[in-house]
Each structure stands twice: as C-alpha cells, then as structure tokens.
Amino acid sequence: MKRVVVFASGTKDGGGSGFQALVEKMRMGVLRADIVSVVSQHERGGVRKHAKNFDIPFHYFHGAKDAGAEDYRRIVEEAKADFVFLSGWMHRTQGLDPRTTINIHPGPLPEFGGKGMYGRRVHTAVMKAFRSGKLTVSAVSMHFVTDEYDCGPVFFQCPVGILARDTPESLKKRVNDAEHVWQAYVSDFVVQGKIHWDGKNPKSLVVPPDYPFHRPVKLFQAS
C-alpha cells in the first residue's frame, strides 16, 4: 500500500469532512492506500477530532501560514509518505513533489483558482458569474500541485448544477457533497499510477483511455 499524508485545515471547532470521507472510503477499499497521518494548522479543531476517532496520527502544523519548503518536506519525510493529498488545505504549499501531490478545489479551474480563491470566496465568485449570465454550472476540480496556486494540470472536473435560488452557502453544500463522492475514487487513479505526469510539462499528463473525467466541462454561456 502506498502511504498518504493528508493536509486538511478544517476550523478551530469543526470541519475536516473531506478528510473524514477519505478515511471512510479508504476503509471501504475505494482508495487503495494507507492514510498514515493528517496535518492541520488548528491544534484542537475538527480535523484532530476526526483523526482521534479514526486512530490516525495527527500533526499540528504551527505557523503553517508562513511555512516554507523545508517545513513541508520535513512533515512528508517524517511520515514516509509516497503521496500528499490536500483536502481543504488553506495555505500555499512549497517544496513538495508535484508528481505526487494532488489537490481538490471547490470550483472550476483555472477560472476560479489562484491566490485567495478558496472556500466561500470561490462559491461567491461562481454565484456572481452565474447571476450575470456568464456561467452555467460550477464544478469540482482536482489537479496536481506545484509551488504556484492552482497551476498544476487538472485531471478531474465534475459539473455541479446551480439553482436559481442558490446562495454561496447552499452551493457550497452541494459541491462538498460531490467532493466527498468523488475524491477518494479519483485519488485512487493517481495512487495506482493510472494518472500521472512528469511534474514539469502539463502536456505530459497521462490518463487512461477509458477515464471519463478529463473531458472539458461546458461551464460558460456561448458569447
């Protein structure tokens, strides 16, 4: 089994549902890997509570906001991890192997990615585009991680419908539900080496011929 360390921010008193779903799917056999550690910048937040419930080692990442490449590499090396999963991680990562580090993003990429685009900010921007008639649906995206925000090649994009009555909060709930359904399943393709790239050239991205999730999603209204 490949070893995985998960970086999941959560909040000071909750959150971490993405990490929870990953562990549950791992134990069901959907994700054929061993989650050996979880990392959060909240010492006693929701992620730690989930880690305790699952008996998975928890690492408190003090100073994560200002951490550098050596800090990230040290955590991964101490965990002896083969892969890094970012699941609701709110900080820029540096110094990690872009071939084995993946992230799940709660919106369409590249249009709704980049510095500062996380959590509710993504859903607010998506709803604004929808209200102005520019956007038809939102999406859950997954991509390899480089040192730049949301710039690694995207290998998964699943559309999430937007309702006329939606708010950023209601859209977030539906996007989160989709993330929990797909994250472990798609991550398994990466862990098993079926999806990969050379860490340098986005055009080197390889996906299986029958992989159904690498087709561009029609997100925008025709101009």
C-alpha positions, 0 to 999 in steps of 0.5 A: 500500500502506498502511504498518504499524508493528508493536509486538511485545515478544517476550523478551530471547532469543526470541519475536516469532512473531506478528510473524514470521507477519505478515511471512510472510503479508504476503509471501504477499499475505494482508495487503495492506500494507507492514510498514515497521518493528517496535518492541520494548522488548528491544534484542537479543531475538527480535523484532530477530532476526526483523526482521534476517532479514526486512530490516525496520527495527527500533526499540528502544523504551527505557523503553517501560514508562513511555512516554507519548503523545508517545513513541508518536506520535513512533515512528508519525510517524517511520515514516509509518505509516497503521496500528499493529498490536500483536502481543504488545505488553506495555505500555499504549499512549497517544496513538495513533489508535484508528481505526487501531490494532488489537490481538490478545489471547490470550483472550476479551474483555472477560472476560479483558482489562484491566490485567495480563491478558496472556500466561500470566496470561490462559491461567491465568485461562481454565484456572481458569474452565474447571476450575470449570465456568464456561467452555467454550472460550477464544478469540482476540480482536482489537479496536481500541485506545484509551488504556484496556486492552482497551476498544476494540470487538472485531471478531474472536473465534475459539473455541479448544477446551480439553482436559481435560488442558490446562495454561496452557502447552499452551493457550497453544500452541494459541491462538498457533497460531490467532493466527498463522492468523488475524491477518494475514487479519483485519488485512487487513479493517481495512487495506482499510477493510472494518472500521472505526469512528469511534474514539469510539462502539463502536456505530459499528463497521462490518463487512461483511455477509458477515464471519463473525467478529463473531458472539458466541462461546458461551464460558460454561456456561448458569447 
